[in-house]
Amino acid sequence: MSERKLYYDRNCPICSSLASWIEKDAHRAGLQLVPTEYDNLEPLPLPVDSVIYDQEGKLWIKSEAIRHILKDIGWVIPAKIVGLIPLRWRDKMYDILAALRKWLFLWRP
């Protein structure tokens, strides 16, 4: 099986929580979680402030990254449900949550 890598912002409470949540199923799909500092985007495969999923050389970002990760770790039904929402809407929701992610969790120790 070729390499699959999930790049996420280690300083984002939402990103880190979701990464911990899928970590238990990641090994089944040969998925490597790569916590990254998003203050410097240069080491990333794409210079975008988004979750990035490298699926055997195919790069996915934002909601499509989430959908493909869900599918690859065996959560097919949730992946299909996510896929029912138009991409434009999914990415808009992703962008809103991403913009608020650190502000929403300022109270977190």
CYANA upper distance limits for C-alpha pairs under 8 A (distance plus 0.5 A):
  1 MET  CA     30 GLY  CA      7.83
  2 SER  CA     56 GLU  CA      5.93
  3 GLU  CA     30 GLY  CA      7.38
  3 GLU  CA     31 LEU  CA      7.65
  3 GLU  CA     32 GLN  CA      8.28
  3 GLU  CA     54 ASP  CA      8.37
  3 GLU  CA     55 GLN  CA      7.56
  3 GLU  CA     56 GLU  CA      5.81
  3 GLU  CA     57 GLY  CA      8.47
  4 ARG  CA     30 GLY  CA      6.85
  4 ARG  CA     31 LEU  CA      5.38
  4 ARG  CA     32 GLN  CA      6.63
  4 ARG  CA     53 TYR  CA      7.84
  4 ARG  CA     54 ASP  CA      5.95
  4 ARG  CA     55 GLN  CA      5.27
  4 ARG  CA     56 GLU  CA      5.91
  4 ARG  CA     57 GLY  CA      8.47
  5 LYS  CA     31 LEU  CA      6.09
  5 LYS  CA     32 GLN  CA      5.22
  5 LYS  CA     33 LEU  CA      6.39
  5 LYS  CA     34 VAL  CA      7.17
  5 LYS  CA     53 TYR  CA      6.32
  5 LYS  CA     54 ASP  CA      5.54
  5 LYS  CA     55 GLN  CA      7.22
  6 LEU  CA     31 LEU  CA      7.55
  6 LEU  CA     32 GLN  CA      6.69
  6 LEU  CA     33 LEU  CA      5.41
  6 LEU  CA     34 VAL  CA      6.24
  6 LEU  CA     51 VAL  CA      7.76
  6 LEU  CA     52 ILE  CA      6.40
  6 LEU  CA     53 TYR  CA      5.14
  6 LEU  CA     54 ASP  CA      6.89
  7 TYR  CA     33 LEU  CA      6.89
  7 TYR  CA     34 VAL  CA      5.27
  7 TYR  CA     35 PRO  CA      6.51
  7 TYR  CA     36 THR  CA      6.99
  7 TYR  CA     44 LEU  CA      8.15
  7 TYR  CA     51 VAL  CA      6.33
  7 TYR  CA     52 ILE  CA      5.58
  7 TYR  CA     53 TYR  CA      6.82
  8 TYR  CA     15 CYS  CA      6.69
  8 TYR  CA     16 SER  CA      7.92
  8 TYR  CA     19 ALA  CA      8.25
  8 TYR  CA     33 LEU  CA      8.28
  8 TYR  CA     34 VAL  CA      6.94
  8 TYR  CA     35 PRO  CA      5.81
  8 TYR  CA     36 THR  CA      6.35
  8 TYR  CA     50 SER  CA      7.86
  8 TYR  CA     51 VAL  CA      5.53
  8 TYR  CA     52 ILE  CA      7.27
  9 ASP  CA     15 CYS  CA      6.65
  9 ASP  CA     16 SER  CA      7.61
  9 ASP  CA     35 PRO  CA      6.47
  9 ASP  CA     36 THR  CA      5.66
  9 ASP  CA     37 GLU  CA      6.31
  9 ASP  CA     38 TYR  CA      6.07
  9 ASP  CA     51 VAL  CA      7.86
 10 ARG  CA     15 CYS  CA      7.45
 10 ARG  CA     16 SER  CA      6.24
 10 ARG  CA     35 PRO  CA      5.47
 10 ARG  CA     36 THR  CA      6.00
 10 ARG  CA     37 GLU  CA      6.66
 10 ARG  CA     38 TYR  CA      8.34
 11 ASN  CA     15 CYS  CA      8.47
 11 ASN  CA     16 SER  CA      7.88
 11 ASN  CA     37 GLU  CA      7.45
 11 ASN  CA     38 TYR  CA      8.34
 12 CYS  CA     16 SER  CA      6.56
 12 CYS  CA    101 ARG  CA      7.27
 12 CYS  CA    102 LYS  CA      6.86
 13 PRO  CA     17 SER  CA      6.53
 13 PRO  CA    101 ARG  CA      7.80
 13 PRO  CA    102 LYS  CA      7.66
 13 PRO  CA    105 PHE  CA      7.36
 14 ILE  CA     18 LEU  CA      6.65
 14 ILE  CA    101 ARG  CA      7.14
 15 CYS  CA     19 ALA  CA      6.58
 15 CYS  CA     51 VAL  CA      8.49
 16 SER  CA     20 SER  CA      6.68
 17 SER  CA     21 TRP  CA      6.68
 18 LEU  CA     22 ILE  CA      6.84
 19 ALA  CA     23 GLU  CA      6.40
 19 ALA  CA     33 LEU  CA      7.77
 20 SER  CA     24 LYS  CA      8.09
 22 ILE  CA     26 ALA  CA      6.58
 22 ILE  CA     73 ILE  CA      8.39
 23 GLU  CA     27 HIS  CA      7.89
 23 GLU  CA     33 LEU  CA      8.02
 25 ASP  CA     29 ALA  CA      7.73
 25 ASP  CA     73 ILE  CA      6.23
 25 ASP  CA     74 GLY  CA      8.35
 26 ALA  CA     30 GLY  CA      6.79
 26 ALA  CA     31 LEU  CA      5.37
 26 ALA  CA     32 GLN  CA      7.45
 26 ALA  CA     33 LEU  CA      8.41
 26 ALA  CA     73 ILE  CA      6.41
 27 HIS  CA     31 LEU  CA      6.21
 27 HIS  CA     32 GLN  CA      7.97
 28 ARG  CA     73 ILE  CA      7.11
 29 ALA  CA     72 ASP  CA      6.38
 29 ALA  CA     73 ILE  CA      5.77
 29 ALA  CA     74 GLY  CA      8.36
 37 GLU  CA     41 LEU  CA      8.26
 38 TYR  CA     49 ASP  CA      7.21
 41 LEU  CA     46 LEU  CA      8.19
 41 LEU  CA     47 PRO  CA      5.57
 41 LEU  CA     48 VAL  CA      7.27
 41 LEU  CA     49 ASP  CA      7.88
 42 GLU  CA     46 LEU  CA      8.42
 42 GLU  CA     47 PRO  CA      6.65
 45 PRO  CA     52 ILE  CA      8.45
 46 LEU  CA     52 ILE  CA      8.22
 50 SER  CA     61 ILE  CA      6.70
 50 SER  CA     62 LYS  CA      6.22
 50 SER  CA     98 ALA  CA      8.42
 51 VAL  CA     61 ILE  CA      6.23
 51 VAL  CA     62 LYS  CA      6.24
 51 VAL  CA     65 ALA  CA      7.34
 51 VAL  CA     66 ILE  CA      8.43
 52 ILE  CA     59 LEU  CA      7.31
 52 ILE  CA     60 TRP  CA      6.27
 52 ILE  CA     61 ILE  CA      5.26
 52 ILE  CA     62 LYS  CA      7.59
 52 ILE  CA     65 ALA  CA      6.70
 53 TYR  CA     58 LYS  CA      8.49
 53 TYR  CA     59 LEU  CA      6.16
 53 TYR  CA     60 TRP  CA      5.55
 53 TYR  CA     61 ILE  CA      6.85
 53 TYR  CA     65 ALA  CA      5.77
 53 TYR  CA     66 ILE  CA      8.43
 53 TYR  CA     68 HIS  CA      8.49
 53 TYR  CA     69 ILE  CA      7.82
 54 ASP  CA     58 LYS  CA      6.14
 54 ASP  CA     59 LEU  CA      5.13
 54 ASP  CA     60 TRP  CA      7.01
 55 GLN  CA     59 LEU  CA      6.69
 55 GLN  CA     60 TRP  CA      8.06
 59 LEU  CA     65 ALA  CA      8.46
 60 TRP  CA     64 GLU  CA      6.40
 60 TRP  CA     65 ALA  CA      5.11
 60 TRP  CA     68 HIS  CA      8.40
 61 ILE  CA     65 ALA  CA      5.21
 61 ILE  CA     66 ILE  CA      8.32
 62 LYS  CA     66 ILE  CA      7.19
 62 LYS  CA     91 ASP  CA      6.70
 62 LYS  CA     94 TYR  CA      6.97
 63 SER  CA     67 ARG  CA      6.64
 63 SER  CA     87 LEU  CA      7.95
 63 SER  CA     90 ARG  CA      6.39
 63 SER  CA     91 ASP  CA      6.09
 63 SER  CA     94 TYR  CA      6.99
 64 GLU  CA     68 HIS  CA      6.61
 64 GLU  CA     87 LEU  CA      8.20
 65 ALA  CA     69 ILE  CA      6.59
 66 ILE  CA     70 LEU  CA      6.65
 67 ARG  CA     71 LYS  CA      6.82
 67 ARG  CA     79 ALA  CA      5.52
 67 ARG  CA     80 LYS  CA      8.35
 67 ARG  CA     82 VAL  CA      6.93
 67 ARG  CA     83 GLY  CA      7.45
 68 HIS  CA     72 ASP  CA      6.57
 68 HIS  CA     79 ALA  CA      7.60
 69 ILE  CA     73 ILE  CA      6.68
 70 LEU  CA     74 GLY  CA      6.96
 70 LEU  CA     75 TRP  CA      5.51
 70 LEU  CA     76 VAL  CA      7.05
 70 LEU  CA     78 PRO  CA      7.52
 70 LEU  CA     79 ALA  CA      5.92
 71 LYS  CA     75 TRP  CA      5.72
 71 LYS  CA     76 VAL  CA      5.23
 71 LYS  CA     78 PRO  CA      8.44
 71 LYS  CA     79 ALA  CA      5.94
 72 ASP  CA     76 VAL  CA      8.33
 75 TRP  CA     79 ALA  CA      6.79
 76 VAL  CA     80 LYS  CA      6.64
 77 ILE  CA     81 ILE  CA      6.71
 78 PRO  CA     82 VAL  CA      6.65
 79 ALA  CA     83 GLY  CA      6.65
 80 LYS  CA     84 LEU  CA      6.95
 81 ILE  CA     85 ILE  CA      7.83
 83 GLY  CA     87 LEU  CA      8.13
 85 ILE  CA     89 TRP  CA      7.30
 85 ILE  CA     90 ARG  CA      6.90
 86 PRO  CA     90 ARG  CA      6.80
 87 LEU  CA     91 ASP  CA      6.54
 88 ARG  CA     92 LYS  CA      6.65
 89 TRP  CA     93 MET  CA      6.70
 90 ARG  CA     94 TYR  CA      6.64
 91 ASP  CA     95 ASP  CA      6.54
 92 LYS  CA     96 ILE  CA      6.77
 93 MET  CA     97 LEU  CA      6.72
 94 TYR  CA     98 ALA  CA      6.46
 95 ASP  CA     99 ALA  CA      6.56
 96 ILE  CA    100 LEU  CA      6.88
 97 LEU  CA    101 ARG  CA      6.20
100 LEU  CA    104 LEU  CA      6.32
101 ARG  CA    105 PHE  CA      7.14
102 LYS  CA    106 LEU  CA      6.76
